[in-house]
Amino acid sequence: MGILRRTVQAAGLWLAFTAVAFAGEPLKIATSAGPVGQLASFAAKLAKEKGQDVKIVELSDWVALNEVVNSGEVDANLFQHATYLALQNKQRGLNLVQADKVGVIAPVGLFSKKIKTLDEIKSGDSVAIPNEPLNGARGLILLERAGLIKLTPGKGFSVSKFDIIDNPKNLKIVELDPAQTYRSLDDVTLALVNITYLIPAGGDPKSALIIDRTVDDGLVLRFTARPDKKDDPRLKAFIQVFNSPEVKQFIEEKIPAFIPAGFNS
């Protein structure tokens, strides 16, 4: 009887909660184009079936994705993890916060169109990494993990190319816009590419020479909002839909390069 009673109570709370959440203006969620946008759109379709109107706005500019949340043009976004968010808050004077623990991890990998294995890298080859500090650091860390360079110990995601203390193959580090590293593979030997850019460009995650699938809480892409919007009933209702077996299954079947994180089941 205890379990049944709790189930009935939970259902009652859901009905009361969503009755408030679904009233008024539709929820607006900004997200990056590509697989994360597909994921958000799938969750919005599920929400629609439950009676909630959610508008997904896809943007390619990562700075704009936070600016539209800060300005109130949208209610929240889904594209970034806590490490990147902290950097943006500091650099741009924002005060955005994560709204919930549920999300996904987007791995990064080293890819090439010119070589099949890391052993084929020659002296003086060029390697492209993102010019954005955090993902640039992830690229350098992955290069170190591959045994190609050594970095100043203990700096974590704050490392830059100036922290390379050993570069036995004299690799040329080329810093590019994160969206351009995949396209640079026609010119460089190796490039660090985020899966969120790789898949829309037609790349295959399985072709990575080495991939970083580290499960780190600081790397989970989560819903982000202004503090005054964090507890918006509409956002909470949508996150509850997102945190469902259907969405987790979508990740595992449709975008398997991504790692579900923080789901209830």
Salt bridges, closest charged atoms under 4 A:
ASP53 OD1 - LYS55 NZ 3.72
ASP75 OD1 - LYS229 NZ 3.11
ASP75 OD1 - ARG234 NH2 2.97
ASP163 OD1 - LYS155 NZ 3.04
GLU175 OE1 - LYS161 NZ 3.54
ASP186 OD1 - LYS113 NZ 3.35
ASP212 OD1 - ARG145 NH1 3.36
ASP217 OD1 - ARG222 NH2 2.63
ASP228 OD2 - ARG226 NH2 2.91
ASP231 OD1 - LYS236 NZ 3.56
ASP232 OD2 - ARG234 NH2 2.70
